[in-house]
Amino acid sequence: MANPTPAQLYDYIEAGLACEHLEVQGDGQHFYATIVSAEFDGLSRVRRHQRVYGALGERMRAEIHALSMKTLTPAEWAELGPAGGLQAPAEHRH
């Protein structure tokens, strides 16, 4: 099975979670995502991550080896701006 691309991971997340902003970087094995969704309002960081894992379903076990993510509400994103997103190390940016 081929490793997923950042674009595929973007599509997987977007299909399962209403996002106001979504960025995905990675090299096919390690992914870095910034996910902004109103669905995160009132949820702890753990519950937010569980919500993303739920959107990814079995892909999280079968295809995606590592996913680092920053999960923000629209209000948090507005406060932090683009600088608040999760950036991949230079060797993983594509």
C-alpha positions as semicolon CSV with decimal commas, in nm:
position;residue;x (nm);y (nm);z (nm)
1;M;0,000;0,000;0,000
2;A;0,143;0,338;-0,102
3;N;0,190;0,606;0,158
4;P;-0,075;0,879;0,148
5;T;0,018;1,227;0,031
6;P;-0,048;1,546;0,228
7;A;-0,324;1,625;-0,025
8;Q;-0,492;1,290;0,042
9;L;-0,472;1,340;0,418
10;Y;-0,623;1,688;0,369
11;D;-0,912;1,532;0,176
12;Y;-0,963;1,261;0,441
13;I;-0,984;1,515;0,724
14;E;-1,200;1,756;0,527
15;A;-1,446;1,478;0,437
16;G;-1,498;1,381;0,801
17;L;-1,476;1,713;0,984
18;A;-1,614;2,059;0,903
19;C;-1,301;2,275;0,888
20;E;-1,276;2,650;0,862
21;H;-0,903;2,621;0,797
22;L;-0,691;2,316;0,723
23;E;-0,323;2,280;0,640
24;V;-0,138;1,952;0,599
25;Q;0,233;1,899;0,538
26;G;0,431;1,580;0,537
27;D;0,647;1,327;0,360
28;G;0,407;1,033;0,333
29;Q;0,494;0,891;0,673
30;H;0,506;1,190;0,907
31;F;0,231;1,451;0,881
32;Y;0,180;1,790;1,041
33;A;-0,166;1,946;1,039
34;T;-0,332;2,264;1,157
35;I;-0,705;2,208;1,187
36;V;-0,953;2,485;1,270
37;S;-1,308;2,372;1,336
38;A;-1,610;2,502;1,527
39;E;-1,664;2,138;1,629
40;F;-1,372;2,181;1,872
41;D;-1,557;2,442;2,081
42;G;-1,570;2,324;2,442
43;L;-1,352;2,016;2,381
44;S;-1,021;1,938;2,549
45;R;-0,715;1,888;2,332
46;V;-0,746;1,511;2,375
47;R;-1,112;1,514;2,263
48;R;-1,021;1,734;1,966
49;H;-0,754;1,488;1,858
50;Q;-0,997;1,200;1,904
51;R;-1,241;1,384;1,677
52;V;-0,974;1,407;1,405
53;Y;-0,880;1,040;1,452
54;G;-1,248;0,956;1,415
55;A;-1,258;1,145;1,085
56;L;-0,956;0,948;0,964
57;G;-1,101;0,616;1,079
58;E;-0,905;0,302;0,989
59;R;-0,660;0,506;0,782
60;M;-0,499;0,615;1,108
61;R;-0,395;0,256;1,177
62;A;-0,342;0,131;0,823
63;E;-0,193;0,419;0,625
64;I;-0,083;0,704;0,849
65;H;0,227;0,635;1,055
66;A;0,255;0,964;1,246
67;L;0,036;1,272;1,271
68;S;0,119;1,580;1,474
69;M;-0,163;1,828;1,486
70;K;-0,269;2,161;1,622
71;T;-0,645;2,173;1,674
72;L;-0,800;2,517;1,719
73;T;-1,144;2,672;1,739
74;P;-1,215;2,961;1,500
75;A;-1,177;3,205;1,793
76;E;-0,838;3,058;1,888
77;W;-0,726;3,076;1,525
78;A;-0,840;3,440;1,499
79;E;-0,640;3,521;1,812
80;L;-0,323;3,336;1,707
81;G;-0,341;3,389;1,332
82;P;-0,137;3,189;1,081
83;A;0,167;3,198;1,310
84;G;-0,031;2,977;1,550
85;G;-0,032;2,686;1,307
86;L;0,181;2,376;1,335
87;Q;0,486;2,385;1,111
88;A;0,669;2,076;0,995
89;P;1,045;2,066;1,037
90;A;1,216;2,183;0,716
91;E;1,309;1,827;0,614
92;H;0,940;1,729;0,608
93;R;0,800;2,026;0,414
94;H;0,681;1,945;0,066
